[in-house]
């Protein structure tokens, strides 16, 4: 009997000691700018002379793996954390990162929304609110901040409501790199969080504005999906314009009818999710009739 069980026991032991696949992968985007992929939104990293600036921090539970990935890039301390917007897959690690950094930078509405979420939370679940704020409560009012990071200059800007009412983009002109957070979704349908002040028409306008001055050889870090060039960012804008034109040309159609009749053939890379954003929920958000995601 033991001889029969031995192979199974050895197999169980082998499985038990197998290391889990790493959840994070670091990529050099250009010069001193990096992107770290993993659970949640894409993390940007700017390497300065004596410190790092991190853009978004993903979920709190995945922070140890993220920090390990950061150490493969540099062992310099993280001095500032930038939040591109308030969603948990981008700011979930704020509370744990707060003691490590000198400041957390975000649009003013990020602080407002996170503070509201924490009102009824236990004391140990509170904290990590941004303390260096950009813009005003009215998301239609633009806001900007410039950071000197060693020899690099980073421009942090809010252009108006889009994915949410608190998006900021971080441009590093010396490297011709921009991190736009969830202003750009690649390889999936975009999420417009209308419940948090997001606007489909606003998103179209914001992306169009960014594209109007973005250098041709720029690289773009999206909130989700691979780093891309300006042409891919322009293609995404064209997709949004096609969606916008379809619902404007067919005002009598329901979101379901709009989704069914939309020509999806040119946009096969825009993958819907039955649990998150479907074609119908996208058209609901575009028409101003829904939250932009499956509830």
N, C-alpha and C positions, 0 to 999 in steps of 0.2 A: 504493500500500500504506500509506504513512504517513497519507494522508487517511482511510483506513479505521480505522487504529489510534488516531488522535487522540482520537475521542470516548471510547474505552475508557480511554486514558491519563488524560484529564481526569476521568473518573468515578472512577478509582482515586485521583487526587490529592485530589478532593473528599472521598472517604471517609476518606482518611488524616488530613485536617485537621479533620474533624468532631469537636467535643468530645464526650467521653463523658457520658452522662446522670449527674447527681449521684446518689450512692448514699445520701445522707443528707438528711433533711428535718426541720427544727426546727418545733416547735409550742408556742405559749404555752398552758399548761394553765390556769393561773390565777395572778394576781399575779406573784410572782417565781419561779414554778415552770415549768419547760419540760420537754418530752419531745423527744428526738431519735431518729427512726426511721432504720434502716439495716440493714446486714448484722449478724445476731446479735440479741441482746435489746435491748429499748427502754432507752435511756439517759435518766436523769433529771438535771436540772440545777437546783440551787438557787442563786439569785443573791443574795449577801450585799452588805454595804456596800463591802467592799474585796477580796472573793475569791469564788470559786465552790466549790460542793461537787458533785461528779459521782457519780451512782449508776450503776455498771457502766460498762464501757468497750469492750464488744464484742471483735472480733478484733484482734490486733496489726496485721495487714496492712491493715485498714481504718481504723486510727487517724488517719492524715493527713486523710482525708475527714471523720472525726468532729470533729477539732480545728478544721477549717475551718468546719464547721457551728456549733460552739460560739462561734467568733469572730463569727458573725453575730448572736449573742445578746449577748455581752459580751466585752471584751478583758481582763477581770480574770483574775488567775491562778487556777488550780485548786489549792486548798489541801488538800482531802481527797478521797479516792476511797473510795466505799462499794461493797462487793461484796454483792449480794443472795444469792448462793450460788456454788458453785465451778465451774460448767460453763464450758467454753471460750468459748462465744459471748457470755459475760458478763464473763469475767475474762482473756481472751486477751491483752488489752493491758496487763495489770498491770505486766509487766516494763518495758515502754517508758514507762509513766506514772509508775513509782516515783520516778525522779529529779526529776520535775516537782512532786511533792506532798510535803506534810509527814507524811502518814500514810495508810495503807490500812486501812479498817475493815471487819471481817467477823466472822461467827461463828467460834469457835475451830476448828470442824471444817473450815472452808474452808482455813485455814492447814495443818492436818494433811493434808488430801487433796492440796493442791497440792504440799506438800513431798514427799509420797510419789510423786507423778507425776514430780517432778524428780530423784529419787534417781539415776537412770542417765542423766540428760540431760547434754549437753556444758555446760561452764561458761558459755558465752555464752547458753545457753537457761535458765539458772537465775535466780531472783530474782523480785521482785514479790510476795513473800509478805505477807499482811496482818500488821500489827504493833500494831494496836489491836483487841482481841478482845472479843467478846460471848459470854456463855453458857459452858457447860461441855461436856465431851466427850459426856456423856449428853444426847442431843438431847431427852429428855423434860423436862429441866430448863429452864425459861424463862430468858431473859436480856434485859436492856434497857440502853440507853445514851441519854442526852439530849445533843443538841448545840445550842449557841446560835450562830446564823448571822446576825449583824446583829440585826435586830429579830425574826427568825424563830426558832422553836424546832422542832427535828426530833427525833422519838422513833424510835429504832431498836429493834426488838423481835423476838426469836425466841420462837415460841409452842409449838414442838414439831415432830416430823418430819412432812413433807408431801410436797412435790415431791422434797426430799432430806432429809438429816439436818442441814442447815446453812442453811436459809432464814431470811432476815430481811425484815421489812417496814419501810418508812420512812414515817412519818406526819408531815405538817406541819400541825398543827391550825389555825394561824392562817389558812392558805389553804384548809383543808378538802380537802387532796390527800393521797393515799397511793400510794406505789410499792410494789407487792407482788411484783415479780419474777415468777418462774415458778410462784408460788402460783396465778397466773391466766393461762391460755392462752385467747385469743379467736380465733374463726374457724378453729379446728383442734381436734383431739382433744388432751386434756392428756396430758403425759408425767409418769409417776410413776417416778422413778429408784430402784427398789427395791434395785438393786445398790449404791447410795450411801445406804442407810438411809431412803429414801423410803417413805411409807406411804399407801395410798389412804384408809383409814379415818382416818388422821391428818390428811390433807389436808382431808377433809370437816369434821373437828372444828376445824381451824385457821381455815378460812374462816368457819364458823359463829360462832366466837368473834369474829373481826374484825367481822363483820356485826352482832353484838350491840351494839357500841358505836359503830360508824361513823355519823357524822351523815348525815341523809337527803340533803343537798345535796352530798355529797362527790363528788370526781372520782377515778377510780382509774386509775393507770398500770399496765398488765399487763406481764408479761415479754415477751409477743408479742401483737400485735394493737393496735387503736386504743384510745386513752384512752376510758374509759366512765364511766357513772354508777353509783350504788349499785344501782339496779334491775337493770342488766345483770350486776353481780357476784352479786346474789341469784339471778338466773336461772341463772348458771353453777353456783351451789351446788345449785339444784334439779335440774340435770342430773346432777351427781355423786350426789345422793341417789337419783335414779331408777336410775342404774347400780348403786348399792349395793343398793337394794331388789331389783333383778332377780336379782343373783347370790345374795343371801341367800334369796330365795324359791325358787330353783332349785338347791339344793346338788348335785344329781346330774348337772347338765349340765356338759359340757366348756366351756372358754372359747370354742371355735368355735361350739358350740350356743347359748351365751349371746349371742354376737355376732349370730348369725343370727336369733334370736327376739326380740331387744330392739326395742321400738318406736322407730324412729329418726325418724319423721315430725315430731315436735315439735322436733327438734334438727338440722334440715337444715344449719344454719350450722356445725355441728361436723364439720369436714372431716377424714377419715382420710388418711393418707399411706402408700403401699405401701412407702416407704423409711424410715419413721420410726415413727409410731404408727398402728396399724390398730385396728379395733374389737376384733379378737381379742386383740391385745397389751394393749389397755386392760383387757379383762375378765380376762386373765391376771394383770395387776398388781392389779386389784380383788380377785381371789380369792387373792392371795398366791402365785401359781404361775408368775410370770415377771418379766422385767426391765422390762416396761412399754414396750418399743420393739422394733422389728425388729432382730435381731442379724445 
